[in-house]
Amino acid sequence: MVDWDGFDSHTYVNQNYGRRILQEDLQIMRFVMDELRDLAVIPESLRLAADIGAGPNLYPALLLAPYLHGKGTLEFVEHSAANLAYLRDALERGDGATLAVWAKFERLMRESGHRTSLRRVRDAAVVKAGSIFDLPVSHYDAVMCFFVAESITTDPAVFTTALDSLLRSLKPGGLFVTAHMVGSTGYQASPEAPEYPACSMSMADIEKSYIPYGPFRSTLTRHTPEQALRSGYDGMAALVGRRD
Ligand SMILES: C[S@@+](CC[C@H](N)C(=O)[O-])C[C@H]1O[C@@H](n2cnc3c(N)ncnc32)[C@H](O)[C@@H]1O
């Protein structure tokens, strides 16, 4: 049983997002920005969106922010007390040191013509305790879920249950933006931290899992050994699509 409440959010951020923008995150961000444009999602149209298992990662929210309605809500649904505290510090209290990491992601997206801002994310944010396994059905206009369904279990059947719950939480026509580690054998938030589980999925396995839910486009990131986040994974899958 994983102690998600003891997750070391700041160390995780530092390793994954804080020191630099990883090449693979850059590839995901470019793919998602292009796909949202190609899908002709109307700016400022989404009333209710959610990032499920958001953890301490604000870049998915920055990707979606231009599409949120001026009075729209973006729920950050998290299972871990540590990550809920991180999100509240960043989004509700606007803690400068916590937000500083995300300013470089904001800048990079804006330089690519993506009209996003941390201010917009904070205005729409509602931080909520919850689980991917317990989401309301046909509820959201858009969901994001980055590195969750394959990163909370070793069991492919649990991955499938989590993904089903996630995609059924969308209204018909609702938008999904997701990312998964491909071929992952697990990870640690810090050298002293517990080993977190991973369900090793191939790109083909992941794409096959989405087929019943609606049309999507996908990409698999590439890395050189020097660019890799860590050992023990084959790349990152990103998917953008709409629920039937
Ligand atoms: C690998 S981390 C990914 C975090 C973040 N989305 C990112 O992109 O870096 C997995 C996340 O899933 C969360 N999590 C674990 N069990 C969950 C559940 N049942 N429902 C929702 N989130 C869960 C963890 O707290 C953690 O934030």
The ligand as an SDF file (V2000), in Angstrom:
LIG
                    3D

 27 29  0  0  0  0  0  0  0  0999 V2000
    3.4280   10.3000  -10.6420 C   0  0  0  0  0  0  0  0  0  0  0  0
    2.4580   11.4030   -9.7300 S   0  0  0  0  0  0  0  0  0  0  0  0
    1.9350   12.5220  -11.0290 C   0  0  0  0  0  0  0  0  0  0  0  0
    1.6480   13.8830  -10.4890 C   0  0  0  0  0  0  0  0  0  0  0  0
    1.3820   14.9630  -11.5250 C   0  0  0  0  0  0  0  0  0  0  0  0
    0.1270   14.7490  -12.2310 N   0  0  0  0  0  0  0  0  0  0  0  0
    2.5030   15.1620  -12.5160 C   0  0  0  0  0  0  0  0  0  0  0  0
    2.2090   15.2990  -13.7100 O   0  0  0  0  0  0  0  0  0  0  0  0
    3.6570   15.2460  -12.1390 O   0  0  0  0  0  0  0  0  0  0  0  0
    0.9970   10.4720   -9.4000 C   0  0  0  0  0  0  0  0  0  0  0  0
   -0.0570   11.3000   -8.7050 C   0  0  0  0  0  0  0  0  0  0  0  0
   -1.2370   10.5240   -8.5150 O   0  0  0  0  0  0  0  0  0  0  0  0
   -1.7890   10.8820   -7.2640 C   0  0  0  0  0  0  0  0  0  0  0  0
   -2.7110    9.8020   -6.8560 N   0  0  0  0  0  0  0  0  0  0  0  0
   -2.4240    8.6480   -6.2050 C   0  0  0  0  0  0  0  0  0  0  0  0
   -3.5420    7.9200   -6.0400 N   0  0  0  0  0  0  0  0  0  0  0  0
   -4.5540    8.6410   -6.6020 C   0  0  0  0  0  0  0  0  0  0  0  0
   -5.9480    8.4330   -6.7370 C   0  0  0  0  0  0  0  0  0  0  0  0
   -6.5420    7.3180   -6.2900 N   0  0  0  0  0  0  0  0  0  0  0  0
   -6.6810    9.3900   -7.3510 N   0  0  0  0  0  0  0  0  0  0  0  0
   -6.1000   10.5190   -7.8190 C   0  0  0  0  0  0  0  0  0  0  0  0
   -4.7820   10.7670   -7.7180 N   0  0  0  0  0  0  0  0  0  0  0  0
   -4.0150    9.8430   -7.1130 C   0  0  0  0  0  0  0  0  0  0  0  0
   -0.5830   11.0700   -6.3800 C   0  0  0  0  0  0  0  0  0  0  0  0
   -0.8670   11.7650   -5.2050 O   0  0  0  0  0  0  0  0  0  0  0  0
    0.3480   11.8210   -7.3280 C   0  0  0  0  0  0  0  0  0  0  0  0
    0.1130   13.1840   -7.2700 O   0  0  0  0  0  0  0  0  0  0  0  0
  1  2  1  0
  2  3  1  0
  2 10  1  0
  3  4  1  0
  4  5  1  0
  5  6  1  0
  5  7  1  0
  7  8  2  0
  7  9  1  0
 10 11  1  0
 11 12  1  0
 11 26  1  0
 12 13  1  0
 13 14  1  0
 13 24  1  0
 14 15  1  0
 14 23  1  0
 15 16  2  0
 16 17  1  0
 17 18  1  0
 17 23  2  0
 18 19  1  0
 18 20  2  0
 20 21  1  0
 21 22  2  0
 22 23  1  0
 24 25  1  0
 24 26  1  0
 26 27  1  0
M  CHG  2   2   1   9  -1
M  END
$$$$
